[in-house]
């Protein structure tokens, strides 16, 4: 049984003031596999889910449809262990470098970004999205 990383509690007021949450109190968070560069998924976070993610070392998101927190993998077993958390130059998007166990997408695929729009406007579907020049 692996032991989960537990950091000291993170007070929401301690989050960087540079972060810009939208009018609904949310910020987009992109999850990326830390060692391969795979872009896994995008989800929303609020200040509480971000604080819990930093404290527990596991990705916690805000479900807009359920209006509640959800910790990635609690029902599926497909957890995201946090490696590091970054924010962009505008402070309006987060990048979570994670170690993904299993599928990241609710459709059962490794990444949510399997649908491609080609330059001719047609669509295609791939098994996964791997950055150019890398292999999984």
C-alpha positions in Angstrom: 0.0 0.0 0.0 1.5 3.3 -1.1 1.5 6.2 1.3 0.0 9.4 0.0 2.0 12.6 0.2 0.5 15.0 2.8 1.7 18.6 3.0 0.7 21.1 5.7 -2.8 22.5 5.2 -2.9 25.2 2.6 -5.0 28.2 3.5 -6.9 29.6 0.6 -5.8 33.1 1.5 -2.2 31.9 1.0 -2.7 31.1 -2.7 -0.8 33.5 -5.0 -2.5 36.8 -5.5 -1.5 36.7 -9.2 -4.1 34.0 -9.8 -7.1 35.3 -11.7 -10.3 33.2 -11.1 -13.2 33.9 -13.4 -16.6 35.4 -12.3 -17.7 32.0 -11.1 -14.6 31.6 -9.0 -13.0 29.1 -11.3 -9.7 28.8 -13.2 -8.9 26.3 -16.0 -6.4 23.6 -15.1 -4.5 21.6 -17.7 -3.1 18.2 -16.6 0.0 17.1 -18.3 2.0 13.9 -17.8 5.2 15.0 -16.1 7.6 12.6 -17.9 6.2 12.3 -21.4 4.6 15.7 -21.9 1.3 14.2 -22.8 -1.5 16.7 -22.5 -4.1 14.6 -20.5 -7.1 16.8 -19.8 -8.5 20.2 -18.9 -10.8 20.7 -15.9 -11.8 23.6 -13.6 -10.5 24.4 -10.2 -11.7 26.8 -7.5 -9.5 28.1 -4.7 -10.6 25.2 -2.4 -9.8 22.5 -4.9 -6.4 24.0 -5.7 -5.6 24.2 -2.0 -6.6 20.6 -1.5 -4.5 19.6 -4.5 -1.5 21.3 -3.1 -2.1 19.9 0.4 -2.8 16.3 -0.5 -0.6 15.9 -3.6 -3.6 14.5 -5.7 -5.5 16.4 -8.3 -8.9 17.8 -7.0 -11.1 19.6 -9.4 -14.5 21.4 -9.3 -17.3 19.8 -11.2 -19.5 22.4 -12.8 -22.3 19.9 -13.5 -22.4 18.5 -10.0 -21.4 21.8 -8.3 -19.0 19.9 -6.0 -15.3 19.0 -5.6 -14.1 15.7 -7.2 -10.7 14.1 -6.5 -9.5 12.5 -9.7 -9.5 8.7 -9.4 -11.6 8.2 -6.3 -14.2 6.2 -8.2 -12.2 5.0 -11.2 -8.8 4.4 -9.6 -7.2 6.6 -12.3 -5.5 9.0 -10.0 -3.3 12.0 -10.8 -0.4 12.4 -8.4 0.8 16.0 -8.4 4.4 16.6 -9.3 4.3 20.4 -9.6 1.8 23.2 -10.2 2.4 26.2 -12.4 0.5 29.2 -13.6 0.8 31.2 -16.9 2.0 34.8 -17.3 -1.6 36.1 -17.1 -2.4 34.1 -14.0 -5.6 32.8 -15.5 -4.6 29.2 -16.3 -3.0 26.5 -14.3 -0.7 23.7 -15.5 -0.5 20.6 -13.3 2.3 18.3 -14.0 1.0 14.9 -12.8 1.8 11.2 -12.7 -1.3 9.7 -14.3 -2.4 6.2 -13.3 -4.6 4.7 -16.0 -6.9 6.7 -18.3 -7.3 10.4 -17.8 -10.5 10.7 -19.8 -14.0 9.6 -18.7 -14.2 7.9 -22.1 -11.5 5.5 -21.0 -8.7 6.9 -23.1 -5.3 8.0 -21.8 -6.0 11.6 -22.8 -9.1 13.6 -23.4 -7.6 15.1 -26.6 -8.1 12.3 -29.0 -10.3 14.2 -31.5 -8.4 16.2 -34.1 -9.6 18.8 -36.6 -7.5 18.6 -39.7 -6.6 21.6 -41.8 -9.4 20.6 -44.3 -12.0 20.8 -41.6 -12.5 17.1 -41.3 -12.1 15.3 -38.0 -10.1 12.3 -37.0 -9.7 10.3 -33.8 -6.4 9.1 -32.3 -5.7 6.7 -29.4 -3.6 9.3 -27.6 -1.9 12.6 -28.1 1.9 12.5 -27.7 4.1 15.5 -28.3 6.2 15.4 -31.5 9.5 13.7 -31.0 8.5 11.7 -27.9 7.3 8.2 -27.3 5.2 6.8 -24.5 
